[in-house]
Amino acid sequence: MEKTDLADFINFSENPIDNISWNNEMRNEYNKNGILSLKNFLTEDSIGMLQEESISKIKYAYFNPKKHNVYLKPNDNSFPKDHPRNINVLSSKGCITDDIISKQSPLRIVYNSLIFKNFISFITGQKKLFPYEDKLSSINIHYTRKGEELGWHFDNSSFAITLMINDVSIGGEFEYTSQIRGEKILKTKEYQNVFNVLNDNFSTKITSMKAGGLLLFNGKNSMHRVTKVKCNETRVLAVLAYNNQPGVSLSNSAQMTFYGKTDN
């Protein structure tokens, strides 16, 4: 897609993602902080289109309140129940899958854009990006209503891309830690860090995204969550997911857990 067409959806005047000098600045910020927040990334027209689409399709959303540990893995019986590896938190948001999102949606236009993919590749240090092979996982829209939240967790992938469609006035904030696990951090220290975060005894940061904002986050080694929505509004967020190799599908069991269905 040419830039002239993509400019209907991406605000290039504030976010010149095809400019190498600007991109270098953004990459340095991402590498330093593990997070890159870009305000007004989408144009006003595309925000309006996405708000209309998300409202009309919330009836298809799969809401499955679920308890899970921060590692998003089955509990490990080799540890006590109150060990950080086994402590459960609650996630209660809803989700619609790629197959429900319109072929003409701004999300799909941006997701498939070579300019956008080159930008994300450059910032994250990936050679190339590929969509999920399955029909459900590449683009999702998440809904968080009053009293709902996304519990503390680490991501399985090295980076996550989100676009805010509708922000809320009270609650629904993105809260995250510094890097608290990794090759240079001992497991005992990692578990102590996790325990402290879960007990509100660890320094965290909060960013409040507004509609049209993009957040690029390295969540593999940094715990993060979305705090409970505390107003009669719905937080709506799009997640754009890529892989660094072709042919990757989310497992059927994972599809059932997150989406309540499979693509076959």
C-alpha positions as CSV (number, residue, x, y, z in Angstrom):
1,M,0.0,0.0,0.0
2,E,1.2,3.5,-0.9
3,K,1.8,6.1,1.8
4,T,-0.9,8.3,0.2
5,D,-3.5,5.6,0.9
6,L,-2.2,4.7,4.3
7,A,-2.3,8.3,5.4
8,D,-6.1,8.0,5.6
9,F,-5.6,5.8,8.6
10,I,-2.2,6.7,10.1
11,N,-1.4,10.2,11.3
12,F,2.0,10.7,9.5
13,S,2.3,14.3,10.5
14,E,2.8,13.3,14.2
15,N,4.1,9.8,13.6
16,P,6.3,9.7,10.5
17,I,6.9,6.0,10.5
18,D,8.6,6.1,7.1
19,N,11.3,8.6,8.3
20,I,14.6,6.9,9.2
21,S,15.7,9.6,11.6
22,W,12.5,9.6,13.6
23,N,12.5,5.8,13.5
24,N,16.0,5.8,15.0
25,E,14.8,8.0,17.9
26,M,11.8,5.7,18.5
27,R,14.0,2.6,18.4
28,N,16.4,4.1,21.0
29,E,13.5,4.9,23.2
30,Y,12.0,1.4,22.9
31,N,15.4,-0.3,23.6
32,K,16.0,1.9,26.6
33,N,12.6,1.6,28.2
34,G,11.0,-1.6,26.7
35,I,8.0,0.5,25.8
36,L,7.0,2.9,23.1
37,S,3.8,5.0,23.4
38,L,2.7,7.0,20.4
39,K,-0.1,9.4,20.8
40,N,-2.6,10.2,18.0
41,F,-1.2,7.4,15.9
42,L,-4.5,6.9,14.1
43,T,-6.4,9.6,12.2
44,E,-9.7,10.9,13.6
45,D,-11.6,9.3,10.7
46,S,-10.1,5.8,11.3
47,I,-10.8,6.1,15.1
48,G,-14.4,6.8,14.3
49,M,-14.6,3.9,11.9
50,L,-13.1,1.5,14.5
51,Q,-15.4,2.7,17.3
52,E,-18.4,2.0,15.1
53,E,-17.1,-1.4,14.1
54,S,-16.2,-2.4,17.6
55,I,-19.6,-1.3,19.0
56,S,-21.5,-3.2,16.3
57,K,-19.5,-6.4,16.9
58,I,-19.3,-6.6,20.7
59,K,-22.2,-9.1,20.5
60,Y,-19.7,-11.6,19.0
61,A,-17.2,-11.1,21.8
62,Y,-16.2,-14.1,23.9
63,F,-16.2,-13.2,27.6
64,N,-14.5,-15.9,29.8
65,P,-13.5,-14.7,33.2
66,K,-10.5,-16.9,34.0
67,K,-8.0,-17.3,36.8
68,H,-4.4,-17.8,35.8
69,N,-0.9,-17.4,37.1
70,V,1.4,-14.7,35.8
71,Y,3.2,-17.2,33.5
72,L,0.0,-18.2,31.7
73,K,0.9,-21.8,32.3
74,P,-0.6,-24.6,34.3
75,N,0.3,-24.5,38.0
76,D,3.4,-26.4,39.0
77,N,2.8,-28.8,41.8
78,S,6.5,-28.9,42.6
79,F,6.0,-25.5,44.2
80,P,3.6,-24.7,47.2
81,K,0.2,-23.3,46.3
82,D,1.2,-19.9,47.7
83,H,4.4,-19.8,45.6
84,P,4.6,-16.9,43.0
85,R,4.6,-19.6,40.3
86,N,1.2,-20.8,41.4
87,I,-0.6,-17.6,42.7
88,N,-3.6,-16.9,40.5
89,V,-5.0,-13.6,39.3
90,L,-8.2,-12.9,37.4
91,S,-8.7,-11.8,33.8
92,S,-12.3,-11.0,32.7
93,K,-12.1,-9.1,29.4
94,G,-13.9,-10.1,26.2
95,C,-12.4,-10.7,22.7
96,I,-13.4,-10.9,19.0
97,T,-11.2,-12.6,16.6
98,D,-9.6,-11.9,13.2
99,D,-12.3,-13.6,11.2
100,I,-15.0,-11.2,12.5
101,I,-13.1,-8.1,11.8
102,S,-14.1,-6.4,8.5
103,K,-12.0,-6.8,5.4
104,Q,-12.1,-3.0,5.0
105,S,-11.3,-2.3,8.7
106,P,-8.6,0.3,9.3
107,L,-7.0,-2.4,11.5
108,R,-6.6,-4.7,8.6
109,I,-5.3,-1.9,6.3
110,V,-2.6,-1.0,8.9
111,Y,-1.8,-4.6,9.8
112,N,-1.1,-5.6,6.1
113,S,0.8,-2.4,5.3
114,L,4.4,-2.9,4.3
115,I,5.3,0.5,5.7
116,F,3.8,-0.3,9.1
117,K,5.5,-3.8,9.2
118,N,8.8,-2.3,8.2
119,F,8.4,0.2,11.1
120,I,7.6,-2.5,13.7
121,S,10.5,-4.7,12.4
122,F,12.9,-1.9,12.7
123,I,11.9,-0.9,16.2
124,T,11.9,-4.4,17.5
125,G,14.9,-5.7,15.6
126,Q,13.0,-8.4,13.7
127,K,14.1,-9.3,10.2
128,K,10.6,-9.9,8.9
129,L,7.1,-10.2,10.3
130,F,4.4,-12.8,9.4
131,P,0.7,-13.1,10.2
132,Y,-0.6,-16.1,12.2
133,E,-1.4,-19.0,10.0
134,D,-4.7,-19.6,11.8
135,K,-7.7,-17.4,11.0
136,L,-8.3,-16.1,14.5
137,S,-5.2,-14.7,16.0
138,S,-3.6,-12.0,13.9
139,I,-6.0,-9.2,14.8
140,N,-8.1,-9.2,17.9
141,I,-10.3,-6.6,19.5
142,H,-10.6,-6.7,23.3
143,Y,-13.4,-5.3,25.4
144,T,-13.2,-4.4,29.1
145,R,-16.4,-3.3,30.8
146,K,-17.1,-2.0,34.3
147,G,-15.6,-4.3,36.9
148,E,-13.5,-6.2,34.3
149,E,-9.7,-6.3,34.1
150,L,-6.6,-8.0,32.7
151,G,-4.6,-9.7,35.4
152,W,-0.8,-9.5,35.9
153,H,1.1,-11.6,33.5
154,F,4.2,-12.0,31.3
155,D,3.7,-12.3,27.5
156,N,4.9,-15.3,25.6
157,S,6.0,-13.2,22.6
158,S,8.8,-10.7,22.8
159,F,6.6,-7.7,21.8
160,A,3.0,-6.7,21.7
161,I,1.3,-4.0,19.5
162,T,-1.9,-2.4,20.7
163,L,-4.1,0.4,19.4
164,M,-6.6,2.1,21.7
165,I,-10.0,2.4,20.1
166,N,-12.0,3.7,23.1
167,D,-10.4,4.8,26.4
168,V,-12.4,5.1,29.7
169,S,-12.5,7.9,32.2
170,I,-11.9,5.9,35.4
171,G,-9.6,2.8,35.6
172,G,-8.5,0.7,32.7
173,E,-4.9,1.8,33.0
174,F,-1.9,0.0,31.6
175,E,0.4,-0.8,34.5
176,Y,3.8,-2.4,34.1
177,T,7.1,-3.1,35.8
178,S,10.7,-2.8,34.7
179,Q,12.4,-6.0,33.5
180,I,12.1,-8.4,36.4
181,R,13.1,-11.7,34.8
182,G,15.6,-12.8,32.1
183,E,18.8,-14.6,31.6
184,K,20.8,-12.4,33.9
185,I,18.3,-12.6,36.8
186,L,18.4,-15.5,39.1
187,K,15.1,-17.6,39.4
188,T,15.0,-16.9,43.1
189,K,15.2,-13.2,42.5
190,E,12.6,-13.5,39.7
191,Y,10.1,-15.2,42.0
192,Q,10.7,-12.6,44.7
193,N,10.0,-9.9,42.2
194,V,6.8,-11.5,41.1
195,F,5.7,-12.0,44.7
196,N,6.4,-8.3,45.5
197,V,4.4,-7.1,42.5
198,L,1.4,-9.3,43.4
199,N,1.6,-7.8,46.9
200,D,1.8,-4.2,45.8
201,N,5.4,-4.0,47.1
202,F,7.2,-3.2,43.9
203,S,7.6,0.0,41.9
204,T,5.4,0.1,38.8
205,K,4.6,2.6,36.1
206,I,1.2,3.5,34.6
207,T,0.4,4.8,31.2
208,S,-3.1,6.0,30.2
209,M,-3.7,5.5,26.5
210,K,-6.2,7.7,24.6
211,A,-8.2,6.7,21.6
212,G,-5.9,6.5,18.5
213,G,-2.8,5.8,20.5
214,L,-0.3,3.0,19.7
215,L,1.6,1.1,22.4
216,L,4.5,-1.2,21.6
217,F,5.6,-3.1,24.6
218,N,8.2,-5.8,25.4
219,G,6.2,-7.8,27.9
220,K,8.2,-11.1,27.9
221,N,10.2,-10.1,30.9
222,S,8.1,-7.3,32.3
223,M,4.9,-8.0,34.3
224,H,1.9,-5.9,33.2
225,R,-1.8,-5.7,33.6
226,V,-4.9,-3.5,32.8
227,T,-6.5,-2.3,36.0
228,K,-10.2,-2.7,36.6
229,V,-12.5,-0.4,34.8
230,K,-14.4,1.6,37.3
231,C,-17.0,3.5,35.2
232,N,-19.9,2.7,33.0
233,E,-17.8,2.8,29.9
234,T,-16.1,0.1,27.8
235,R,-12.4,0.1,27.2
236,V,-11.8,-1.2,23.6
237,L,-8.3,-2.1,22.4
238,A,-7.0,-3.8,19.3
239,V,-4.1,-6.2,19.4
240,L,-2.0,-6.7,16.3
241,A,0.0,-9.9,16.5
242,Y,2.9,-11.0,14.2
243,N,5.4,-13.8,14.2
244,N,9.1,-13.7,13.1
245,Q,8.6,-16.8,11.0
246,P,5.8,-18.1,8.7
247,G,3.3,-20.9,9.4
248,V,2.8,-20.3,13.1
249,S,-0.7,-21.0,14.5
250,L,-2.1,-20.7,18.0
251,S,-2.8,-24.2,19.3
252,N,-6.4,-25.4,19.3
253,S,-6.4,-25.5,23.1
254,A,-5.2,-21.9,23.3
255,Q,-7.8,-20.9,20.8
256,M,-10.5,-22.4,23.0
257,T,-9.1,-20.8,26.1
258,F,-8.9,-17.3,24.6
259,Y,-11.6,-17.3,21.9
260,G,-14.1,-20.1,22.9
261,K,-13.7,-21.6,19.4
262,T,-11.1,-22.9,16.9
263,D,-10.6,-22.2,13.3
264,N,-11.1,-25.8,12.2
